[in-house]
Amino acid sequence: MDSYTLWRRLPFPSGGSAQGLKMTYADLAEADEYVTTVIRFVESGIFKPVPVDVLAMLEELMQRIDRLGDTASDGDRAVARSQHAYAALLHLVYRQFLEAGRPHE
């Protein structure tokens, strides 16, 4: 629940000035939209995962962000760190959602 609360309160990171970070910004926004299905689960108990492998999407996105951050200017390096942290939080929130909604045997 702490990661969920943090995600809901955390401002969305910026896109930076580099073209690559603008692309990862757009992909992060798409992933964020997929993760919003968690809100319905928390507020109403409705467990309905999206038909996309969100965790794999976020893992690939974090790798791209890291590569961009390695060669970015100082300002864009801070943007890359912020985007990576946000993607990691989304990954945690969605993974916990999948674990919580999975039927227990």
Rosetta constraint file for C-alpha pairs under 8 A:
AtomPair CA 1 CA 5 HARMONIC 6.16 0.50
AtomPair CA 2 CA 6 HARMONIC 6.11 0.50
AtomPair CA 3 CA 7 HARMONIC 6.07 0.50
AtomPair CA 3 CA 89 HARMONIC 6.91 0.50
AtomPair CA 3 CA 92 HARMONIC 7.18 0.50
AtomPair CA 3 CA 93 HARMONIC 6.01 0.50
AtomPair CA 4 CA 8 HARMONIC 6.24 0.50
AtomPair CA 4 CA 93 HARMONIC 5.83 0.50
AtomPair CA 5 CA 9 HARMONIC 6.33 0.50
AtomPair CA 6 CA 10 HARMONIC 5.86 0.50
AtomPair CA 7 CA 86 HARMONIC 7.95 0.50
AtomPair CA 7 CA 89 HARMONIC 6.79 0.50
AtomPair CA 7 CA 90 HARMONIC 7.25 0.50
AtomPair CA 7 CA 93 HARMONIC 7.83 0.50
AtomPair CA 12 CA 86 HARMONIC 7.56 0.50
AtomPair CA 13 CA 25 HARMONIC 7.78 0.50
AtomPair CA 13 CA 79 HARMONIC 7.16 0.50
AtomPair CA 13 CA 82 HARMONIC 5.96 0.50
AtomPair CA 13 CA 83 HARMONIC 5.71 0.50
AtomPair CA 13 CA 86 HARMONIC 7.21 0.50
AtomPair CA 14 CA 25 HARMONIC 7.03 0.50
AtomPair CA 14 CA 79 HARMONIC 6.42 0.50
AtomPair CA 14 CA 82 HARMONIC 7.96 0.50
AtomPair CA 14 CA 83 HARMONIC 7.54 0.50
AtomPair CA 15 CA 21 HARMONIC 5.64 0.50
AtomPair CA 15 CA 22 HARMONIC 4.76 0.50
AtomPair CA 15 CA 23 HARMONIC 7.94 0.50
AtomPair CA 15 CA 24 HARMONIC 7.61 0.50
AtomPair CA 15 CA 25 HARMONIC 5.08 0.50
AtomPair CA 15 CA 79 HARMONIC 6.86 0.50
AtomPair CA 16 CA 21 HARMONIC 5.98 0.50
AtomPair CA 16 CA 22 HARMONIC 6.37 0.50
AtomPair CA 16 CA 75 HARMONIC 7.59 0.50
AtomPair CA 16 CA 76 HARMONIC 5.50 0.50
AtomPair CA 16 CA 79 HARMONIC 5.81 0.50
AtomPair CA 17 CA 21 HARMONIC 7.14 0.50
AtomPair CA 17 CA 22 HARMONIC 7.07 0.50
AtomPair CA 17 CA 76 HARMONIC 6.68 0.50
AtomPair CA 18 CA 22 HARMONIC 6.41 0.50
AtomPair CA 18 CA 72 HARMONIC 7.70 0.50
AtomPair CA 18 CA 76 HARMONIC 6.99 0.50
AtomPair CA 19 CA 23 HARMONIC 6.39 0.50
AtomPair CA 20 CA 24 HARMONIC 6.33 0.50
AtomPair CA 20 CA 68 HARMONIC 6.82 0.50
AtomPair CA 21 CA 25 HARMONIC 5.91 0.50
AtomPair CA 21 CA 65 HARMONIC 7.17 0.50
AtomPair CA 21 CA 68 HARMONIC 7.11 0.50
AtomPair CA 21 CA 76 HARMONIC 7.80 0.50
AtomPair CA 21 CA 79 HARMONIC 7.88 0.50
AtomPair CA 21 CA 80 HARMONIC 7.03 0.50
AtomPair CA 22 CA 26 HARMONIC 6.41 0.50
AtomPair CA 23 CA 27 HARMONIC 6.33 0.50
AtomPair CA 24 CA 28 HARMONIC 5.88 0.50
AtomPair CA 24 CA 61 HARMONIC 6.89 0.50
AtomPair CA 24 CA 64 HARMONIC 7.62 0.50
AtomPair CA 24 CA 65 HARMONIC 6.76 0.50
AtomPair CA 25 CA 29 HARMONIC 6.22 0.50
AtomPair CA 25 CA 83 HARMONIC 7.31 0.50
AtomPair CA 26 CA 30 HARMONIC 6.40 0.50
AtomPair CA 27 CA 31 HARMONIC 6.28 0.50
AtomPair CA 27 CA 61 HARMONIC 7.52 0.50
AtomPair CA 28 CA 32 HARMONIC 6.03 0.50
AtomPair CA 28 CA 58 HARMONIC 7.90 0.50
AtomPair CA 28 CA 61 HARMONIC 7.57 0.50
AtomPair CA 28 CA 83 HARMONIC 7.64 0.50
AtomPair CA 28 CA 87 HARMONIC 6.81 0.50
AtomPair CA 29 CA 33 HARMONIC 6.24 0.50
AtomPair CA 30 CA 34 HARMONIC 6.51 0.50
AtomPair CA 31 CA 35 HARMONIC 6.28 0.50
AtomPair CA 31 CA 54 HARMONIC 6.76 0.50
AtomPair CA 31 CA 57 HARMONIC 7.51 0.50
AtomPair CA 31 CA 58 HARMONIC 7.10 0.50
AtomPair CA 31 CA 90 HARMONIC 7.91 0.50
AtomPair CA 32 CA 36 HARMONIC 6.44 0.50
AtomPair CA 32 CA 90 HARMONIC 6.98 0.50
AtomPair CA 33 CA 37 HARMONIC 7.86 0.50
AtomPair CA 34 CA 50 HARMONIC 6.57 0.50
AtomPair CA 34 CA 54 HARMONIC 7.24 0.50
AtomPair CA 35 CA 54 HARMONIC 7.78 0.50
AtomPair CA 35 CA 90 HARMONIC 6.91 0.50
AtomPair CA 35 CA 93 HARMONIC 7.82 0.50
AtomPair CA 35 CA 94 HARMONIC 6.18 0.50
AtomPair CA 36 CA 40 HARMONIC 7.52 0.50
AtomPair CA 37 CA 41 HARMONIC 6.82 0.50
AtomPair CA 37 CA 48 HARMONIC 7.04 0.50
AtomPair CA 37 CA 49 HARMONIC 6.87 0.50
AtomPair CA 37 CA 50 HARMONIC 7.36 0.50
AtomPair CA 38 CA 42 HARMONIC 6.23 0.50
AtomPair CA 38 CA 47 HARMONIC 7.85 0.50
AtomPair CA 38 CA 93 HARMONIC 7.89 0.50
AtomPair CA 38 CA 94 HARMONIC 7.03 0.50
AtomPair CA 38 CA 97 HARMONIC 6.36 0.50
AtomPair CA 39 CA 43 HARMONIC 5.98 0.50
AtomPair CA 40 CA 44 HARMONIC 5.44 0.50
AtomPair CA 40 CA 45 HARMONIC 6.66 0.50
AtomPair CA 40 CA 46 HARMONIC 5.83 0.50
AtomPair CA 40 CA 47 HARMONIC 7.61 0.50
AtomPair CA 41 CA 45 HARMONIC 4.27 0.50
AtomPair CA 41 CA 46 HARMONIC 4.47 0.50
AtomPair CA 41 CA 47 HARMONIC 5.33 0.50
AtomPair CA 41 CA 48 HARMONIC 7.68 0.50
AtomPair CA 41 CA 97 HARMONIC 7.90 0.50
AtomPair CA 42 CA 46 HARMONIC 7.78 0.50
AtomPair CA 47 CA 101 HARMONIC 5.84 0.50
AtomPair CA 49 CA 98 HARMONIC 7.42 0.50
AtomPair CA 50 CA 54 HARMONIC 7.88 0.50
AtomPair CA 53 CA 57 HARMONIC 6.23 0.50
AtomPair CA 54 CA 58 HARMONIC 6.10 0.50
AtomPair CA 54 CA 91 HARMONIC 7.74 0.50
AtomPair CA 54 CA 94 HARMONIC 7.65 0.50
AtomPair CA 55 CA 59 HARMONIC 6.14 0.50
AtomPair CA 55 CA 91 HARMONIC 5.82 0.50
AtomPair CA 55 CA 94 HARMONIC 7.30 0.50
AtomPair CA 55 CA 95 HARMONIC 7.12 0.50
AtomPair CA 56 CA 60 HARMONIC 6.17 0.50
AtomPair CA 57 CA 61 HARMONIC 6.13 0.50
AtomPair CA 58 CA 62 HARMONIC 6.05 0.50
AtomPair CA 58 CA 87 HARMONIC 6.13 0.50
AtomPair CA 58 CA 88 HARMONIC 7.48 0.50
AtomPair CA 58 CA 90 HARMONIC 7.74 0.50
AtomPair CA 58 CA 91 HARMONIC 6.29 0.50
AtomPair CA 59 CA 63 HARMONIC 6.42 0.50
AtomPair CA 59 CA 91 HARMONIC 7.78 0.50
AtomPair CA 60 CA 64 HARMONIC 6.35 0.50
AtomPair CA 61 CA 65 HARMONIC 6.14 0.50
AtomPair CA 61 CA 87 HARMONIC 7.59 0.50
AtomPair CA 62 CA 66 HARMONIC 6.10 0.50
AtomPair CA 62 CA 84 HARMONIC 5.52 0.50
AtomPair CA 62 CA 87 HARMONIC 6.51 0.50
AtomPair CA 62 CA 88 HARMONIC 7.39 0.50
AtomPair CA 63 CA 67 HARMONIC 6.31 0.50
AtomPair CA 64 CA 68 HARMONIC 6.26 0.50
AtomPair CA 65 CA 69 HARMONIC 6.02 0.50
AtomPair CA 65 CA 80 HARMONIC 5.84 0.50
AtomPair CA 65 CA 81 HARMONIC 7.99 0.50
AtomPair CA 65 CA 83 HARMONIC 7.26 0.50
AtomPair CA 65 CA 84 HARMONIC 6.29 0.50
AtomPair CA 66 CA 70 HARMONIC 6.28 0.50
AtomPair CA 66 CA 80 HARMONIC 6.98 0.50
AtomPair CA 66 CA 81 HARMONIC 7.87 0.50
AtomPair CA 66 CA 84 HARMONIC 7.27 0.50
AtomPair CA 67 CA 71 HARMONIC 7.15 0.50
AtomPair CA 68 CA 72 HARMONIC 6.04 0.50
AtomPair CA 68 CA 80 HARMONIC 7.16 0.50
AtomPair CA 69 CA 76 HARMONIC 7.09 0.50
AtomPair CA 69 CA 77 HARMONIC 4.92 0.50
AtomPair CA 69 CA 80 HARMONIC 5.25 0.50
AtomPair CA 69 CA 81 HARMONIC 7.23 0.50
AtomPair CA 70 CA 77 HARMONIC 7.41 0.50
AtomPair CA 71 CA 77 HARMONIC 7.94 0.50
AtomPair CA 72 CA 76 HARMONIC 5.46 0.50
AtomPair CA 72 CA 77 HARMONIC 5.22 0.50
AtomPair CA 73 CA 77 HARMONIC 5.81 0.50
AtomPair CA 74 CA 78 HARMONIC 6.51 0.50
AtomPair CA 75 CA 79 HARMONIC 6.56 0.50
AtomPair CA 76 CA 80 HARMONIC 6.06 0.50
AtomPair CA 77 CA 81 HARMONIC 6.27 0.50
AtomPair CA 78 CA 82 HARMONIC 6.21 0.50
AtomPair CA 79 CA 83 HARMONIC 6.10 0.50
AtomPair CA 80 CA 84 HARMONIC 6.00 0.50
AtomPair CA 81 CA 85 HARMONIC 6.10 0.50
AtomPair CA 82 CA 86 HARMONIC 6.21 0.50
AtomPair CA 83 CA 87 HARMONIC 6.12 0.50
AtomPair CA 84 CA 88 HARMONIC 6.08 0.50
AtomPair CA 85 CA 89 HARMONIC 6.21 0.50
AtomPair CA 86 CA 90 HARMONIC 6.23 0.50
AtomPair CA 87 CA 91 HARMONIC 6.15 0.50
AtomPair CA 88 CA 92 HARMONIC 6.27 0.50
AtomPair CA 89 CA 93 HARMONIC 6.14 0.50
AtomPair CA 90 CA 94 HARMONIC 6.04 0.50
AtomPair CA 91 CA 95 HARMONIC 5.96 0.50
AtomPair CA 92 CA 96 HARMONIC 6.09 0.50
AtomPair CA 93 CA 97 HARMONIC 6.17 0.50
AtomPair CA 94 CA 98 HARMONIC 6.23 0.50
AtomPair CA 95 CA 99 HARMONIC 6.24 0.50
AtomPair CA 96 CA 100 HARMONIC 5.98 0.50
AtomPair CA 97 CA 101 HARMONIC 6.09 0.50
AtomPair CA 98 CA 102 HARMONIC 5.99 0.50
